[in-house]
Amino acid sequence: MKYRGTITVYLSLILTIILSVIMGMTESAAYAAARMKCELATDLALESAFAEYNRELLNRYDLYFIDTSYGSKTPSVEQLKEHIKDYVSYNIDPSKGTLSLIQPADFTALRQDELEIVEISYASDAAGRVFKRQAIQALEDMYGINAARSLASKAGSRVSEYESSGIERENPDEKRMEIEERLNGLDYKIDENPARNAFDDRPGILEHVMRTDHLSDKTINIGEYISHRQTIKGTGLHGGQTDTESTLSELMFDEYLLEKCTSYTDGPRDLSADYELEYILHGRSSDKANLRETVERLLLLRYGADAAYIFTDPGKKDAVEAVALVITAILMVPDAAEPLTDLILLAWAYGESVSDVVRLMAGERVPLTKTDEDWKMPLWGLLSIKTSARPTGQIGTGFSYEDYLRVFLFFQNKTEKCMRAMDVVEMNMRLTEGNQGFRMDGLVEYVSVAAAMTCRGKYRLTIDRKMSYLSDH
């Protein structure tokens, strides 16, 4: 009896093909599973790293950043890298570090080879625009996008009102010098005119507009902060749709600073500096110096505005002219009556400007440009400006001290403002527990990584991922 092996050979050949297909599909499935696991492990690792944002920074300033110092004295990108690598290793092997005797089956056999940070964005990158962009988004989160932009638009209206008033273009000092030259050019030279003492008060102006016994004596070691030191550099501003350079963005950033930073009218606080907004404007090493520069600038503006008005008020000119005629008659210098009238008018305007600043520093409002009804300083008040310039006890209308700070911030150099604002954040964060080494150039907002892993000892997988705190990234 003969046996034929046709079917056996046929089945053997078919089985070989079928097994090859099955093994190929199995290998392909294992590769795909390994790649998916690699991607998920990297995604979860980045999410875990970004969940380690500085809680105190969020509570105080509504900002999300990874602090790469992790409570130590020095920030380091290597520490962030090690954190991400550690999370990746736990994600590809969940049993790592456990005491379980039974290990779960792992058909992918993934092994982490290396992880590199390709791009990284620090808060201080692009002259602080990374920080600025988050601050703008923080304002939108606090009030809602439409409300925040409406708030900024109202602030813009204040700035426009200030610009259109033209008070910054007034320079009464030039007019005063011209008047004094006219007086000194007369045959009857007046060595000491009765208005001169009014102009000598400005170097010690704080004593004339407020009580100085309650002023902050805090000093600032500005060399320790980001605006005065070499910074860690990242790869700049990445992604996102939030504009940082438009007028609206600048107004929104200013509103964020006004919301988060203190000024003289807020009173003493348990902070490194009590007058933070004044520091952002002037960058001096003490609260008192920053306040003095702010008050002097405010006084100069008010002086210009008041001087511009007083020369248009016939009633005040007549009153001063009568006084000048009496003085020149007593001194027997009738030719000096006209320039002396102008000089006393300037002195009166200066007295009124001191009164304006006193009221502003007391929380009252003062109109940008005056009318006769708005004028508070009587002519006899020039005999003692310090005692005559007093708050009225009424809020009034016009610009407040905060409004002037808002205007000053808007016209300040953008980079200077941003860097000093980061100084303030550093100052206050270093007072908190675990943040003694806090640095703005150690705060990370955006990271791009390349993770390399090996699957079953045969395939090398490389995954590129990026992550940011920005909602519009």
C-alpha angles and dihedrals in degrees: 000000000000124000121207120209099198096114093044093052091044093051091047091054093045092047091053090055093044092049091048090052092046092048091046091050090047091050091046091049091049091050092048091047091048092050092048090048090049091051093046092046090053094045092049091046091055092046090050092049092048090050087066093076117149105271095198091053090052093048094049104033107014090239128140115213136141108238104218092197089070090203095315127114097256130046116226133181087212090067090054090047092052091049092053092046091050091052091048092052092052091047094054092043111029091177091062111127095012126121095224114136092204113071118201117245114262115191092179097056091200119190124189111232106173144333125207130191104226100179132012132179121207125198090246096051119118091023091304097311091129089060091042092053092053091046090055091050090047089057090050090050092049097051105013123260097274095043092047092051091046089052090051091048091054089050088050089055089055091051091049091049089052092049094047092051089066093212093136090062093058115100111182092172091071090052091048092053090049091051093048090051088053090051094047091047092062122101087240100056116199108217095189119022119196094243099053097088090062090067095049094068098077101087089061096033096140090069090057100050105037147006107279098197092080098044119120116263093193118136129204125218092214093182090072095061135082099258090062105038141065110271136214107254125220130182095279135241113350131194125318130115098235108118117219101183107055123100091248092052091049091051091049091050090051090051089051090054092047089051097047104031130067131231137189094279092057091067128224119333137183091257138114089255127017096202101053099155090049088052091052089053099046110013096214123158098246138045091235094053092049092049092047092053091048092049092047091052090047091048092051091052094047091045091055093048094046093046091051090054101042093060088058095051109092093191093058092043091054092050093050093044090057091053092046092051091053092049095047091046091054091047091041094233104121092165089066095061097093099047091040089054090054092047093051089048088056091048090051090050089051091051089051091050090054088051089050093053092047089055093045093051089050090057098261128128128243126197114247091230122028137230126193090265092054094053112106108171114087118214092247088055088079088076087071114008093175094060096037096052104080137146114265095219091238126102093224127182135288130045124355127207088261090053090056090048088051091053093045091050092050093054095042121108105275097223093045091050094048095047093049091047087057088050088059092050090051092048094054098038091055089061091062127088115273094008102088091121095044114150129176090217088060094058116102125206102165134029134180116192138184113209121193122198137168122229117212090335091289113072126056114210125195120193124190116201137165132191137182139176090233113109092211097047 
